[in-house]
Structures are given as structure tokens and as C-alpha cells.
Amino acid sequence: MSVRVFVPRETTALSLGADTIARRLERDTAARHEGITLVRNGSRGLFWLEPMIEVETPKGRFAYGPVTPSDVPELLDSGLLEGCVNHPLALGRTDEIEYLARQQRLTFARIGVIDPLSIDDYQAHHGFAGLEAALTLTPQAIVDEVKASGLRGRGGAAFPTGIKWQTVLDAPADQKYIVCNADEGDSGTFADRLAMECDPYMLIEGMTIAGLAVGATQGYIYLRSEYPLAKKVLDEAIARAERAGFLGDDIRHSGHTFHLEVRLGAGAYICGEETSLLESLEGKRGLVRFKPPLPAIEGLFGRPTVVNNVLSLAAVPFILAEGGSAYADYGMGRSKGTLALQLAGNVKRGGLVELAFGTTLRTLMEEFGGGTLSGKPLRAVQVGGPLCAYLPESQWDMPLDYETFAEVGAGIGHGGVVMFDDSVDMAEQARFSMEFCKVESCGKCTPCRIGSTRGVEVIDRIRANDNREANLVLLRDLCDTMVDGSLCAMGGMTPFPVQSALKHFPGDFQRPANGEPS
């Protein structure tokens, strides 16, 4: 009897030799006359254990990792195909690994479990149930379910998804569009990539439901150009979904139409901003548009357009299948549902953690992340990407929800959590934030274009002890100007990490760049 063995085909696992492990397993088991069925699944998101392979047994799936090709013979000798637990790499039953068992996976329930390109596998794990439900509802009823869920944009702005959809539904037009912002550019983030590489039909289903909800017949996935595997997986998944009748003309014999294409991004961080993204999608340079009009009224090619992040759209199938109230049962206050947190930086156990809103950073970093990889004490953490604040230990016990973080001038953004130990120079991190804006600014508005350039220069003078006190005042004034005067969040939020570093780590600005006391 053939045993199913799962070896991930996902970017992180592939970079660590997963393909070589798969070939070695096939070769060695054939030589031993042991039958296996090799399944190339996605990653579970436990990156410190990758490549993590799994074996399906009558007692469930057992995991092993991190595995190298040279480990394969010894694993087979130990009884890998029977689910052995006495090997140093044995992790036990996969669903009992504490890191996984403590999560609340709604959006990411299938990643690492299924063959990403198998429609049968997807349906066997409740895939397309949301679409089937949506096909029985009116557009307004679909939008109402999304409103009831409390889903907010997971790309960073946290705007209520249902309100955006309602605006597009109510806008009269002969053509409407659904655009997925898959230009995942925040430092330390990878949740969008995992969703696309490991469960692509979830995004396809979510976008199709969005099309039914607002009357759009065409969708585009604006994909980060640095994600070649995601491009390959999505293209194949779209083709298979069309052949199976879940996409294209006459979806499931309903008379509804929705077509979907993947378009590669321009390699610019600013194209993560929705209007700049639309400019790029139209074949222009990615410059921020003035608002109003909003994209929901005049978006792609001047037509009403829903622009949502991957994770916003990926949450929709669950909402339609289980009901908006089932999703809203998770979370707290106005932050409903679950949040995909991505542990990165100086972390012992980096990976994806999906939890209901309300957990704390301390719990996330210590109990899931296991502290720093270096073993040194944690000193700071940046949540939400390069435009969000650095948080000191005094703020690690705040619940992770939009309103609480906003009250202290911080943000959750796309859920990236980048950790730093006590060797970090926070003045250098502040400089990095300004320089990042200098490099990535579209250049359309003066506060962002010139302010970031001057910001780097001022921080350099502070660190060189050149008229330090006067330049600290100038830096604070410059930050205020950028916040109040910038056209979009690129310039408007760049000061947040700088201001937080000045506030919580002032001593780092009192020594020169070489770290010696001034």
C-alpha cells in the first residue's frame, strides 16, 4: 500500500533544499521497494522547521524537520513511513505541534495541508463552499454578509471591506473591476505569498465572490515581481479553475461571468499604495493619484474598482461559507476576525501565526517566537512594516487591535513583526526609515520627496554630534511637516518610526554612529 509523503513546494522550503529532499525520497524508497505517493504541499508556515516533511498514517499526519537530504536514509531506517517518533527530527503529530495547536487558523486553515493545485483537495477541505453560497444570494446580500463580519482591510489601512464593496456596488457603470493588491513589500512580511503559493484557490474564490457582490466581471492580481513561484502557481490555478467551471463564463452554470489575470508589479514599494498600483496596472509610472475621486468611484481605467489586499479577499470564502457572524465572533472591539502575524527579524522561531485580534506582542514574541535567535534580550519591535513605530518593552502588553495601537501612534499594518535584540542602534533604525522613504518615494509631493532626503542628512548630523540639540529640534519639525503635508501614507507615515525612536530610545541619538559615548 502506497504511503502519502508530503514535501513542501513553497519558496522558503525550496530555498532550503525541499526539491532535493523530494528527489532523494523517491530514489531511496524505490531502491528499498517501498511505495510512496509524493505530495508537494505548501508550507505550514513554521519556517524554523523547514523543510518540514509529513507522513500520512492511520493515526494522522506526522511531521519531521528541519530535514536535509542527507537525513533521508536515516529517517527511512527509523521507520519514517510508519510515523516513527523516536528520531531526533520527529515532531509528532503535525496538528499537535504547540506552535500550530495554539493558533486560530481561519484564512490559513488549509496551507500545508493540501496540494495547492488540486481542486479536489481544495473542495475536500471546504473550498468553494463560499462561492456556492454566494451564487444563491443577491449582490446586496453578499455585501451585507461582509459588513456583518466586520472584516477590515488587511493591507494596512484597515478600512471596512464591506463599506468599500457597497460603494462600488452602488456606483453606476458599464464595467467594474476587482483588483487584488499582492505587491507585498513590507519588511518581514510573507503572509500574502504563503496564501498564494499554498492555497491559491482561496484567493481566486474570494475575488470571484467580490465580483458577484459588486457586479464586476474582470479581476486582476497585481503581484510582486519578486514572487516567481506565486506567479506560476496562480497562473496554473486560474487555468484549472476555468476548466472546472469555477471561473470564466457561466460560473457553475449560473449565468455569471468573472475573468481573472495576474499582472506583475513594477518593483516599487509605492505601488503598494492603491492609486499608485492602479496607475502601474494601466501601464503608467506608479505615481500616487489625488483623492477624491476614490478608486471605488473612479479606479482602474476610470471605472469603479474594488482594491483589496490578498488577505482581505482570502477571508471572504470563510465569511460566505460560515456567515459573517461566525467571523465576527473572533477578535475584539472593532477589530474582528483573525490577524496573520509574521514573525521575523532576530527571532528564534520565525513563521506565520494566525490569531484572533487581542493577543499581546509579548505572548507572540516570547511564547510563539521563543525570543531572539541571538539569545540576547529583546529591546524593540517594529509592527506593521517600515512605516510604523518601534515599540519598547513598556508597550508589549497592549492587545493587538487597530484602535489600541492607533492610540499610541503605532500601527498593525500588514501584520509584520520584526524583532530586535539589545545590540540594535535605534538612531540607525530611524535613519533607515528616512532613507527607505528617500529611495522608494514616487516623488510627486515635496514633503515626502525632499523631506526624506533632508531627514537622512539631519540624522547624520545628529549622529556626528554636529549641533546636536538644534538638529533634534529640526528633525522633529521635519517629521511634523511630512505627517501633515504628504500626499499619501508613504511620506505621512515615514516619521512614525523616527518619532518613536526619538521618544522611546533617546539615548541612541546621544552617541555618534560608531557607538562610543559622545
Secondary structure, DSSP 8 states (H G I E B T S, - for coil): --EEEE---SHHHHHTTHHHHHHHHHHHHHHTT--EEEE-----SBGGG-S-EEEEETTEEEEE-S--GGGHHHHHHTTGGGT---STTEEEEGGG-HHHHT---STTSSTTTS-TT-HHHHHHTTTTHHHHHHTTS-HHHHHHHHHHHT-B-TTTT--BHHHHHHHHHHS--S--EEEEEE---STT--HHHHHHHH-HHHHHHHHHHHHHHHT--EEEEEE-TT-HHHHHHHHHHHHHHHHTTSSBSSGGGSS--BEEEEEE--S-GGGGSHHHHHHHHTTS------SSS-TTTS-GGGS-EEEEEHHHHHTHHHHHHH-HHHHHTSEETTEESEEEEEEEES-SS-EEEEEETT-BHHIIIIIIS-S-SS-S-EEEEEESSTTS-EE-GGGTTSB--HHHHHHTT---TT-EEEEEETT--HHHHHHHHHHHHHHH--S-SHHHHHHHHHHHHHHHHHHTTSSHHHHHHHHHHHHHHHHHH-SSHHHHHTHHHHHHHHHH-GGGGGS-TTS---
